[in-house]
Amino acid sequence: MEIETPPTEKPYEKAEGERRGIVIVNTGDGKGKSTAAFGLALRAHGRGKPVKIFQFMKVPSARFGEHRMFEQLGIPIEGLGDGFSWKSQDLERSGQLARDGWAKARAAILGGDYFMVTLDEITYPLIYGWMPLDDVLETLRNRPAHVHVVLTGRRCPPEIVALADTVTEMTLVKHAFQAGIPAQRGIED
C-alpha cells in the first residue's frame, strides 16, 4: 500500500447545472449492483422521497432480506418474475411476466408519483429478448423531469449506457463462491 497525502483543497468545482432526475446504471460482473441501488432507495426514502422498487427476476412471493426490511420501512418492492432462467419451468411464461412487469414499471416511471424508481435486474429480460429495448429507452427519455431511474444487471445494453447520466461497472476481483463457499443469508439475499 502506498501512503497518500490527504487533499487540502476541494478537487472539483461545484456543478452549476439544473437539478433534475437522472438515470443511473449499476452493471458488470462484480457483486453489489442491487445492493448499491437499494442504498440509493434508502437514501431517498430517508429524505422523505417516494420510492418504488421493481425486481424483474424475483418472484412476487420472495421474502429475501431486502423484502423484509423494505416492508418494515414502508418502501414498496415488487417481484415481477419467476426466478432466474435456469429455475424457470416455462421461459415463455418468464418472458410474459417480464413484459407485464415492464408495463407496471413504465407506468410508475411515467406517472411521476415517485422520486426514484429502481429497475432491479432489468438487463436480463432485455438481453434475453423478452422486452423491447426501444420502449425502455423511450420511457427513460420521456419520463417526468424529476424522476430518477436506477437500473441494475449484468451486460447492460450499450444503448442504455449511452443514455444514462451515471454508470458504474462493478468489476469482479474475487468472490467467495469461486472458493466453494455457498451463498450466505444476509449477504447474498
N, CA and C of each residue as an Amber inpcrd file, in Angstrom:
protein
   567
   0.8470000  -1.1750000   0.0000000   0.0000000   0.0000000   0.0000000
   0.8890000   1.2330000   0.0000000   0.4820000   2.1870000  -0.7770000
   1.2060000   3.4490000  -0.8390000   0.4370000   4.5020000  -0.0470000
   1.1260000   5.1910000   0.8250000   0.5120000   6.2440000   1.6460000
   0.3650000   7.5050000   0.7990000  -0.8120000   8.1380000   0.9010000
  -1.0870000   9.3720000   0.1570000  -1.2730000  10.5320000   1.1180000
  -1.0020000  11.7060000   0.6430000  -1.2720000  12.9200000   1.3970000
  -2.7300000  13.2930000   1.1550000  -3.4990000  13.5100000   2.2230000
  -4.9030000  13.8860000   2.0120000  -5.0080000  15.2280000   1.2980000
  -5.9640000  15.3660000   0.3820000  -6.1140000  16.6590000  -0.3070000
  -6.5580000  17.7370000   0.6820000  -6.0300000  18.9130000   0.5010000
  -6.4090000  20.0400000   1.3700000  -7.2720000  21.0480000   0.6290000
  -7.4210000  20.8790000  -0.6820000  -8.2910000  21.7320000  -1.4800000
  -9.3470000  20.8660000  -2.1460000 -10.5310000  21.4460000  -2.3320000
 -11.6140000  20.7130000  -2.9960000 -11.1580000  20.2970000  -4.3940000
 -11.2850000  19.0020000  -4.7340000 -10.7640000  18.5180000  -6.0200000
 -11.7040000  18.7420000  -7.2130000 -12.7810000  19.4960000  -7.0230000
 -13.7270000  19.7250000  -8.1120000 -14.4600000  21.0390000  -7.8710000
 -15.0250000  21.5710000  -8.9410000 -15.8430000  22.7820000  -8.8600000
 -17.2990000  22.3840000  -8.6660000 -18.0480000  23.2090000  -7.9900000
 -19.4740000  22.9440000  -7.7960000 -20.1830000  22.9950000  -9.1460000
 -21.0450000  21.9960000  -9.3900000 -21.8170000  21.9540000 -10.6370000
 -22.8050000  23.1120000 -10.6680000 -22.9410000  23.7170000 -11.8130000
 -23.8250000  24.8800000 -11.9670000 -25.1220000  24.5350000 -12.6880000
 -25.2880000  23.2990000 -13.1280000 -26.4580000  22.9110000 -13.9190000
 -27.7410000  22.8270000 -13.0990000 -28.8040000  22.5110000 -13.8000000
 -30.1300000  22.3810000 -13.1980000 -30.2700000  21.0190000 -12.5210000
 -30.9060000  20.9990000 -11.3390000 -31.2030000  19.7270000 -10.6860000
 -32.3520000  19.0670000 -11.4530000 -32.1850000  17.7800000 -11.7470000
 -33.2060000  17.0360000 -12.4770000 -33.0260000  15.5620000 -12.1860000
 -34.0150000  14.7840000 -12.5420000 -33.9080000  13.3420000 -12.3890000
 -32.8100000  12.7970000 -13.2790000 -32.1030000  11.8020000 -12.7780000
 -31.0220000  11.2020000 -13.5580000 -31.2620000   9.7060000 -13.7230000
 -30.6100000   9.1440000 -14.7190000 -30.6410000   7.7090000 -14.9660000
 -29.3020000   7.1450000 -14.4880000 -29.3800000   6.1680000 -13.5990000
 -28.1970000   5.5530000 -13.0040000 -28.1840000   4.0770000 -13.3690000
 -27.0370000   3.5880000 -13.8170000 -26.8750000   2.1780000 -14.1760000
 -25.7820000   1.5670000 -13.3060000 -26.0920000   0.4270000 -12.6930000
 -25.1060000  -0.3990000 -11.9960000 -25.0200000  -1.7040000 -12.7610000
 -23.8900000  -1.9530000 -13.4040000 -23.7320000  -3.1340000 -14.2470000
 -22.3850000  -3.7890000 -13.9740000 -22.0710000  -4.8380000 -14.7010000
 -20.7890000  -5.5210000 -14.5600000 -20.9260000  -6.8660000 -13.8740000
 -19.8200000  -7.6010000 -13.8260000 -19.8220000  -8.9520000 -13.2720000
 -19.5340000  -8.9960000 -11.7750000 -19.2040000  -7.8680000 -11.1860000
 -18.9170000  -7.8350000  -9.7570000 -20.1710000  -7.7830000  -8.9080000
 -19.9890000  -8.0700000  -7.6290000 -21.0890000  -8.0620000  -6.6700000
 -21.4060000  -6.6260000  -6.2530000 -22.6670000  -6.3630000  -5.9470000
 -23.0330000  -5.0800000  -5.3660000 -23.9350000  -4.1950000  -6.1940000
 -24.3770000  -4.6460000  -7.3580000 -25.2180000  -3.8140000  -8.2190000
 -26.5580000  -3.4920000  -7.5640000 -27.2560000  -4.5280000  -7.1400000
 -28.5480000  -4.3260000  -6.4790000 -28.3580000  -3.6630000  -5.1250000
 -27.3400000  -4.0730000  -4.4040000 -27.0820000  -3.5020000  -3.0830000
 -26.8810000  -1.9970000  -3.1770000 -26.1280000  -1.5410000  -4.1710000
 -25.9210000  -0.1060000  -4.3600000 -27.2400000   0.5930000  -4.6980000
 -28.0500000  -0.0370000  -5.5400000 -29.3470000   0.5480000  -5.8960000
 -30.2540000   0.6400000  -4.6740000 -30.2320000  -0.3840000  -3.8300000
 -31.0420000  -0.3600000  -2.6120000 -30.5560000   0.7290000  -1.6650000
 -29.2590000   0.9460000  -1.6370000 -28.7160000   2.0330000  -0.8180000
 -29.2410000   3.3880000  -1.2680000 -29.3320000   3.6040000  -2.5810000
 -29.9070000   4.8430000  -3.0960000 -31.3760000   4.9690000  -2.7100000
 -32.0970000   3.8570000  -2.7880000 -33.5170000   3.8820000  -2.3990000
 -33.6540000   4.2550000  -0.9270000 -32.8000000   3.6980000  -0.0840000
 -32.8410000   4.0330000   1.3430000 -32.5050000   5.5000000   1.5750000
 -31.5080000   5.9860000   0.8610000 -31.1200000   7.3990000   0.9900000
 -32.2950000   8.3070000   0.6070000 -32.9530000   8.0250000  -0.5060000
 -34.0870000   8.8410000  -0.9450000 -35.2340000   8.7430000   0.0530000
 -35.5360000   7.5250000   0.4970000 -36.6120000   7.3260000   1.4740000
 -36.3130000   8.0840000   2.7660000 -35.0570000   8.0920000   3.1700000
 -34.6500000   8.8150000   4.3630000 -34.8560000  10.3080000   4.2570000
 -34.9060000  10.8130000   3.0500000 -35.1970000  12.2330000   2.7940000
 -36.6870000  12.4840000   2.5620000 -37.4950000  11.4450000   2.7880000
 -38.9380000  11.6070000   2.6360000 -39.4180000  11.5370000   1.2020000
 -38.5960000  11.0240000   0.3090000 -38.9590000  10.9440000  -1.1160000
 -39.6310000   9.6060000  -1.4080000 -40.6820000   9.5920000  -2.2130000
 -41.3420000   8.3230000  -2.5680000 -40.4930000   7.5010000  -3.5370000
 -40.3590000   6.2190000  -3.2100000 -39.5140000   5.2910000  -3.9560000
 -40.3230000   4.0400000  -4.2770000 -40.0550000   3.4320000  -5.4220000
 -40.6570000   2.1500000  -5.7890000 -39.5690000   1.2770000  -6.3980000
 -39.5260000   0.0150000  -5.9670000 -38.5310000  -0.9250000  -6.4630000
 -39.2440000  -2.0720000  -7.1740000 -38.8230000  -2.3350000  -8.4080000
 -39.3020000  -3.4780000  -9.1750000 -38.1340000  -4.4350000  -9.3670000
 -38.3530000  -5.7130000  -9.0790000 -37.3270000  -6.7280000  -9.2830000
 -37.7960000  -7.6670000 -10.3940000 -37.1010000  -7.5940000 -11.5180000
 -37.5480000  -8.3140000 -12.7040000 -37.3350000  -9.8090000 -12.6470000
 -36.4340000 -10.2920000 -11.8080000 -36.1690000 -11.7280000 -11.7700000
 -36.7050000 -12.4020000 -10.5150000 -37.0900000 -11.6550000  -9.5160000
 -37.5930000 -12.2360000  -8.2660000 -39.0870000 -12.5180000  -8.3990000
 -39.5330000 -13.5710000  -7.7220000 -40.9530000 -13.9130000  -7.7320000
 -41.7190000 -12.9610000  -6.8210000 -43.0010000 -12.7530000  -7.0700000
 -43.7870000 -11.8500000  -6.2280000 -43.8140000 -12.2490000  -4.7490000
 -43.6750000 -13.5390000  -4.4660000 -43.7320000 -14.0060000  -3.0730000
 -42.3590000 -14.0160000  -2.3900000 -41.3260000 -13.4850000  -3.0430000
 -39.9680000 -13.5090000  -2.4810000 -39.9230000 -12.8340000  -1.1150000
 -39.1450000 -13.4140000  -0.2190000 -39.0090000 -12.8900000   1.1420000
 -37.5340000 -12.7960000   1.5240000 -36.7110000 -12.2780000   0.6330000
 -35.2990000 -12.0960000   0.9200000 -35.1460000 -10.9860000   1.9540000
 -33.9400000 -10.8070000   2.4250000 -33.6940000  -9.8050000   3.4670000
 -34.1470000  -8.4200000   3.0740000 -33.9120000  -8.0340000   1.8280000
 -34.3230000  -6.6850000   1.4110000 -35.8420000  -6.5290000   1.4380000
 -36.5690000  -7.5830000   1.1040000 -38.0330000  -7.5040000   1.1260000
 -38.5260000  -7.2790000   2.5530000 -37.9720000  -8.0080000   3.4830000
 -38.3800000  -7.8880000   4.8810000 -38.0940000  -6.4920000   5.4130000
 -36.9150000  -5.9630000   5.0950000 -36.5400000  -4.6460000   5.6030000
 -37.3430000  -3.5350000   4.9410000 -37.4730000  -3.5950000   3.6160000
 -38.2380000  -2.5630000   2.9210000 -39.6910000  -2.5620000   3.3820000
 -40.2420000  -3.7280000   3.6430000 -41.6040000  -3.8170000   4.1650000
 -41.7010000  -3.0840000   5.5030000 -40.7300000  -3.3040000   6.3840000
 -40.7300000  -2.6250000   7.6900000 -40.6320000  -1.1080000   7.5360000
 -39.8720000  -0.6690000   6.5320000 -39.6660000   0.7620000   6.3270000
 -40.7770000   1.4220000   5.5050000 -41.6280000   0.6130000   4.9040000
 -42.7010000   1.1720000   4.0810000 -42.2590000   1.5260000   2.6670000
 -41.2150000   0.8560000   2.1750000 -40.7580000   1.0750000   0.8010000
 -41.3320000  -0.0450000  -0.0630000 -42.1460000   0.2920000  -1.0560000
 -42.7330000  -0.7630000  -1.8880000 -41.6950000  -1.4310000  -2.7890000
 -41.6680000  -2.7630000  -2.7210000 -40.7870000  -3.5700000  -3.5590000
 -41.6350000  -4.6960000  -4.1370000 -41.5090000  -4.9000000  -5.4390000
 -42.3860000  -5.8600000  -6.1150000 -41.5870000  -6.7910000  -7.0090000
 -41.7080000  -8.0810000  -6.7500000 -41.1270000  -9.0900000  -7.6240000
 -42.0120000  -9.2660000  -8.8380000 -41.4060000  -9.2850000 -10.0100000
 -42.1720000  -9.3450000 -11.2550000 -41.9620000 -10.6340000 -12.0400000
 -40.9970000 -11.4540000 -11.6380000 -40.6170000 -12.6050000 -12.4480000
 -40.9440000 -13.9340000 -11.8080000 -40.2450000 -14.9640000 -12.3060000
 -40.4060000 -16.3030000 -11.7280000 -39.0450000 -16.9310000 -11.4600000
 -38.0720000 -16.0900000 -11.1200000 -36.7360000 -16.5760000 -10.8100000
 -35.8320000 -16.5410000 -12.0290000 -34.5650000 -16.8410000 -11.8020000
 -33.6230000 -16.8370000 -12.9200000 -33.9580000 -17.9490000 -13.8960000
 -33.5400000 -17.7760000 -15.1400000 -33.9620000 -18.6450000 -16.2360000
 -33.6950000 -20.1300000 -15.9590000 -32.6120000 -20.4460000 -15.2670000
 -32.3150000 -21.8580000 -15.0050000 -33.2620000 -22.4660000 -13.9820000
 -34.0420000 -21.6120000 -13.2970000 -35.0380000 -22.1100000 -12.3440000
 -36.4360000 -22.1520000 -12.9570000 -36.6070000 -21.5050000 -14.0820000
 -37.9260000 -21.3870000 -14.7000000 -38.3860000 -22.7180000 -15.2850000
 -39.6670000 -22.9810000 -15.1570000 -40.2660000 -24.1570000 -15.7650000
 -40.8030000 -23.8440000 -17.1640000 -40.9140000 -22.5470000 -17.4860000
 -41.5310000 -22.1440000 -18.7410000 -40.9700000 -20.7730000 -19.1400000
 -40.0050000 -20.7490000 -20.0530000 -39.3650000 -19.4880000 -20.4420000
 -40.3200000 -18.5590000 -21.1840000 -41.3160000 -19.1060000 -21.8670000
 -42.3330000 -18.2440000 -22.4970000 -43.0840000 -17.4610000 -21.4280000
 -43.4290000 -18.1590000 -20.3490000 -44.1100000 -17.5050000 -19.2240000
 -43.1910000 -16.4560000 -18.6030000 -41.9080000 -16.7690000 -18.4630000
 -40.9460000 -15.8120000 -17.9100000 -40.9320000 -14.5330000 -18.7390000
 -40.9300000 -14.6910000 -20.0550000 -40.9530000 -13.5290000 -20.9380000
 -42.2210000 -12.7170000 -20.7840000 -43.3500000 -13.3970000 -20.6570000
 -44.6180000 -12.6820000 -20.4800000 -44.6430000 -11.9470000 -19.1400000
 -44.1270000 -12.5840000 -18.0990000 -44.0520000 -11.9120000 -16.7990000
 -43.1880000 -10.6580000 -16.8800000 -42.0800000 -10.7270000 -17.6170000
 -41.2050000  -9.5660000 -17.7810000 -41.9380000  -8.4430000 -18.5080000
 -42.6700000  -8.7860000 -19.5650000 -43.4170000  -7.7580000 -20.3120000
 -44.5180000  -7.1480000 -19.4550000 -45.2270000  -7.9910000 -18.7080000
 -46.2760000  -7.4840000 -17.8120000 -45.6580000  -6.6080000 -16.7250000
 -44.5260000  -7.0370000 -16.2060000 -43.8300000  -6.2640000 -15.1880000
 -43.3500000  -4.9320000 -15.7250000 -42.8470000  -4.9450000 -16.9510000
 -42.4000000  -3.6970000 -17.5560000 -43.5590000  -2.7120000 -17.6970000
 -44.7380000  -3.1940000 -18.0200000 -45.8970000  -2.2950000 -18.1200000
 -46.1350000  -1.5850000 -16.7840000 -46.0000000  -2.3040000 -15.6800000
 -46.1550000  -1.6970000 -14.3510000 -45.0430000  -0.6880000 -14.0730000
 -43.8110000  -1.0780000 -14.3680000 -42.6720000  -0.1960000 -14.1070000
 -42.7550000   1.0620000 -14.9750000 -43.1110000   0.8770000 -16.2260000
 -43.2400000   2.0130000 -17.1500000 -44.2850000   2.9960000 -16.6400000
 -45.4180000   2.4730000 -16.1880000 -46.4800000   3.3430000 -15.6490000
 -45.9940000   4.0950000 -14.4120000 -45.2150000   3.4230000 -13.5670000
 -44.6940000   4.0780000 -12.3610000 -43.7170000   5.1940000 -12.7260000
 -42.8930000   4.9560000 -13.7230000 -41.9230000   5.9740000 -14.1510000
 -42.6420000   7.1630000 -14.7630000 -43.5100000   6.8980000 -15.7310000
 -44.1790000   7.9790000 -16.4580000 -45.2410000   8.6870000 -15.6150000
 -45.7740000   7.9820000 -14.6030000 -46.7980000   8.5850000 -13.7560000
 -46.2790000   9.7510000 -12.9240000 -44.9840000   9.7450000 -12.6310000
 -44.3860000  10.8700000 -11.9250000 -44.6390000  10.9340000 -10.4350000
 -45.2620000   9.9010000  -9.8580000 -45.5480000   9.9230000  -8.4190000
 -44.3350000   9.5840000  -7.5680000 -43.3210000   8.9710000  -8.1970000
 -42.1450000   8.5320000  -7.4510000 -40.9480000   9.4230000  -7.7630000
 -40.1820000   9.7140000  -6.7460000 -38.9180000  10.4190000  -6.8900000
 -37.8980000   9.4880000  -7.5520000 -37.9390000   8.2000000  -7.1550000
 -36.9940000   7.2290000  -7.6880000 -37.7110000   5.9130000  -7.9760000
 -37.4300000   5.3560000  -9.1340000 -37.9150000   4.0290000  -9.4980000
 -36.6930000   3.1700000  -9.7920000 -36.5940000   2.0490000  -9.0790000
 -35.4780000   1.1280000  -9.2630000 -35.9500000  -0.0630000 -10.0870000
 -35.1980000  -0.3620000 -11.1370000 -35.4920000  -1.4810000 -12.0400000
 -34.3860000  -2.5200000 -11.8370000 -34.5300000  -3.3140000 -10.7860000
 -33.5040000  -4.2640000 -10.4040000 -33.4970000  -5.4620000 -11.3460000
 -32.3180000  -5.7720000 -11.8620000 -32.1100000  -6.9180000 -12.7530000
 -32.8950000  -6.8090000 -14.0600000 -33.1290000  -5.5880000 -14.5040000
 -33.8700000  -5.3880000 -15.7550000 -33.0480000  -5.8000000 -16.9780000
 -31.7380000  -5.8240000 -16.8500000 -30.9310000  -6.1440000 -18.0350000
 -31.1840000  -7.5580000 -18.5450000 -31.5140000  -8.4750000 -17.6570000
 -31.6980000  -9.8690000 -18.0930000 -32.8730000 -10.0250000 -19.0540000
 -34.0860000  -9.5650000 -18.7130000 -35.1650000  -9.7030000 -19.7070000
 -34.8960000  -8.9230000 -20.9840000 -34.0800000  -7.8730000 -20.8990000
 -33.7310000  -7.1470000 -22.1220000 -32.7980000  -7.9740000 -22.9980000
 -31.7280000  -8.5090000 -22.4160000 -30.7550000  -9.2410000 -23.2500000
 -31.2760000 -10.6050000 -23.6870000 -32.3140000 -11.1240000 -22.9910000
 -32.9470000 -12.3710000 -23.4260000 -33.9820000 -12.1210000 -24.5260000
 -34.2310000 -10.8520000 -24.8440000 -35.1980000 -10.5170000 -25.8860000
 -36.6400000 -10.5960000 -25.4250000 -36.8600000 -10.6380000 -24.1240000
 -38.2190000 -10.7500000 -23.5940000 -38.9460000  -9.4140000 -23.5790000
 -38.2020000  -8.3180000 -23.5880000 -38.8020000  -6.9830000 -23.5260000
 -38.2040000  -6.1240000 -24.6330000 -38.9750000  -5.1620000 -25.1460000
 -38.4590000  -4.3020000 -26.2130000 -37.5450000  -3.1960000 -25.6580000
 -36.2950000  -3.2180000 -26.0810000 -35.3370000  -2.2040000 -25.6480000
 -35.7980000  -0.8020000 -26.0270000 -36.3570000  -0.6450000 -27.2320000
 -36.7770000   0.6860000 -27.6870000 -37.8040000   1.3070000 -26.7550000
 -38.7080000   0.5030000 -26.2080000 -39.7190000   1.0290000 -25.2890000
 -39.0720000   1.4990000 -23.9830000 -38.0850000   0.7600000 -23.4970000
 -37.3730000   1.1640000 -22.2820000 -36.6370000   2.4770000 -22.5270000
 -35.9400000   2.5830000 -23.6590000 -35.2200000   3.8150000 -23.9940000
 -36.1690000   5.0000000 -24.1110000 -37.2850000   4.7920000 -24.7840000
 -38.2740000   5.8660000 -24.9540000 -38.8180000   6.3090000 -23.5930000
 -39.0890000   5.3510000 -22.7250000 -39.6070000   5.6730000 -21.3920000
 -38.5770000   6.4750000 -20.5950000 -37.3300000   6.0610000 -20.6440000
 -36.2850000   6.7960000 -19.9260000 -36.1430000   8.2130000 -20.4610000
 -36.2200000   8.3660000 -21.7710000 -36.1050000   9.7040000 -22.3760000
 -37.3020000  10.5970000 -22.0440000 -38.4960000  10.0090000 -21.9670000
 -39.7250000  10.7950000 -21.8180000 -40.2720000  10.8450000 -20.3940000
 -39.5300000  10.3670000 -19.4310000 -40.0070000  10.3780000 -18.0440000
 -40.1290000  11.8220000 -17.5620000 -40.9660000  12.0580000 -16.5530000
 -41.0430000  13.3970000 -15.9750000 -39.6550000  13.8440000 -15.4960000
 -39.3820000  15.1160000 -15.5930000 -38.0400000  15.6580000 -15.3490000
 -37.5150000  15.3810000 -13.9460000 -38.3910000  15.1770000 -12.9780000
 -37.9480000  14.9890000 -11.5880000 -37.7050000  13.5180000 -11.2210000
 -38.0250000  12.5910000 -12.1120000 -37.9670000  11.1650000 -11.7830000
 -36.5670000  10.5970000 -12.0470000 -35.9820000  10.0010000 -10.9980000
 -34.7070000   9.2910000 -11.0980000 -35.0180000   7.8220000 -11.3680000
 -34.2380000   7.1860000 -12.2370000 -34.4180000   5.7660000 -12.5200000
 -33.0650000   5.0750000 -12.3450000 -33.0770000   3.9870000 -11.5730000
 -31.8740000   3.2010000 -11.3280000 -32.0840000   1.8230000 -11.9580000
 -31.1620000   1.4050000 -12.8150000 -31.2410000   0.1160000 -13.4920000
 -30.0450000  -0.7310000 -13.0730000 -30.3030000  -2.0300000 -12.8330000
 -29.2070000  -2.9160000 -12.4620000 -29.2070000  -4.1620000 -13.3340000
 -28.0580000  -4.8300000 -13.3460000 -27.9120000  -6.1110000 -14.0140000
 -26.6610000  -6.1710000 -14.8610000 -26.2120000  -7.3680000 -15.1110000
 -25.0190000  -7.5980000 -15.9320000 -25.3130000  -7.2850000 -17.4020000
 -24.2690000  -6.9790000 -18.1240000 -24.3370000  -6.7790000 -19.5830000
 -25.4130000  -5.7740000 -19.9930000 -25.4190000  -4.6400000 -19.3430000
 -26.3990000  -3.6060000 -19.6860000 -26.2460000  -3.2340000 -21.1590000
 -27.3530000  -3.1690000 -21.8920000 -27.2600000  -2.8090000 -23.3080000
 -26.5530000  -1.4610000 -23.4920000 -25.6590000  -1.3750000 -24.4810000
 -24.9000000  -0.1380000 -24.6980000 -25.7890000   1.0800000 -24.9560000
 -26.9780000   0.8630000 -25.5000000 -27.8860000   1.9820000 -25.7530000
 -28.3400000   2.6270000 -24.4330000 -28.5370000   1.8070000 -23.4070000
 -28.9100000   2.3500000 -22.0910000 -27.7080000   3.0260000 -21.4500000
 -26.5330000   2.4190000 -21.5750000 -25.3110000   3.0250000 -21.0430000
 -25.1130000   4.4110000 -21.6580000 -25.3200000   4.5320000 -22.9660000
 -25.1460000   5.8200000 -23.6530000 -26.1480000   6.8590000 -23.1590000
 -27.3610000   6.4470000 -22.8740000 -28.4080000   7.3690000 -22.4260000
 -28.2470000   7.7700000 -20.9600000 -27.6700000   6.9060000 -20.1510000
 -27.5850000   7.1240000 -18.7030000 -26.7090000   8.3210000 -18.3630000
 -27.0020000   8.9070000 -17.1860000 -26.2020000  10.0170000 -16.6700000
 -25.0190000   9.5140000 -15.8490000 -25.2320000   8.4280000 -15.1150000
 -24.1990000   7.8510000 -14.2560000 -24.1810000   6.3520000 -14.4860000
 -23.0060000   5.8080000 -14.7710000 -22.8580000   4.3700000 -14.9900000
 -21.6840000   3.8790000 -14.1520000 -21.9440000   2.8530000 -13.3590000
 -20.8920000   2.2100000 -12.5920000 -20.8120000   0.7570000 -13.0210000
 -19.5970000   0.3240000 -13.3370000 -19.3940000  -1.0750000 -13.6850000
 -18.6860000  -1.7540000 -12.5260000 -19.3930000  -2.6890000 -11.9140000
 -18.8280000  -3.4630000 -10.8170000 -17.9090000  -4.5290000 -11.4250000
 -16.6710000  -4.5470000 -11.0010000 -15.6870000  -5.4830000 -11.5370000
 -15.4450000  -6.6130000 -10.5440000 -15.5460000  -7.8240000 -11.0170000
 -15.2610000  -8.9820000 -10.1750000 -13.7570000  -9.1240000 -10.0110000
 -13.3060000  -9.0410000  -8.7850000 -11.8980000  -9.2770000  -8.4740000
 -11.7560000 -10.6620000  -7.8500000 -12.6730000 -10.9670000  -6.9360000
 -12.6350000 -12.2350000  -6.2200000 -14.0180000 -12.4410000  -5.6130000
 -14.4980000 -13.6810000  -5.6000000 -15.8030000 -13.9670000  -5.0000000
 -15.7060000 -15.2560000  -4.2010000 -16.3020000 -15.2650000  -3.0210000
 -16.2540000 -16.4320000  -2.1380000 -16.7790000 -17.6880000  -2.8240000
 -17.7800000 -17.5470000  -3.6890000 -18.3610000 -18.6990000  -4.3900000
 -17.2940000 -19.4490000  -5.1910000 -16.3320000 -18.7010000  -5.7540000
 -15.2600000 -19.3250000  -6.5340000 -14.3730000 -20.2190000  -5.6580000
 -14.3610000 -19.9680000  -4.3530000 -13.5790000 -20.7750000  -3.4160000
 -14.4260000 -21.8920000  -2.8190000 -15.6380000 -22.0800000  -3.3440000
 -16.5060000 -23.1500000  -2.8720000 -17.3550000 -22.7890000  -1.6680000
 -17.4000000 -21.5140000  -1.3160000 -18.2110000 -21.0680000  -0.1790000
 -19.6160000 -20.7690000  -0.6860000 -20.6400000 -21.4370000  -0.1400000
 -22.0010000 -21.2140000  -0.6310000 -22.5220000 -19.8190000  -0.2700000
 -23.6040000 -19.4260000  -0.9340000 -24.2420000 -18.1440000  -0.6570000
 -24.6510000 -18.0730000   0.8170000 -24.5390000 -16.9040000   1.3820000
 -24.8280000 -16.6940000   2.8030000 -26.0920000 -15.8420000   2.9590000
 -27.0280000 -16.3050000   3.7720000 -28.2140000 -15.4790000   4.0470000
 -27.7660000 -14.1980000   4.7310000 -28.3330000 -13.0890000   4.2680000
 -27.9520000 -11.7920000   4.8060000 -26.8270000 -11.1360000   4.0250000
 -26.1670000 -11.8780000   3.1570000 -25.1220000 -11.3420000   2.2860000
 -25.5600000 -11.4360000   0.8250000 -26.0050000 -12.6020000   0.4240000
 -26.3920000 -12.8530000  -0.9650000 -27.8850000 -12.6680000  -1.1910000
 -28.6680000 -12.4660000  -0.1350000 -30.1130000 -12.2990000  -0.3410000
 -30.6350000 -11.0880000   0.3640000
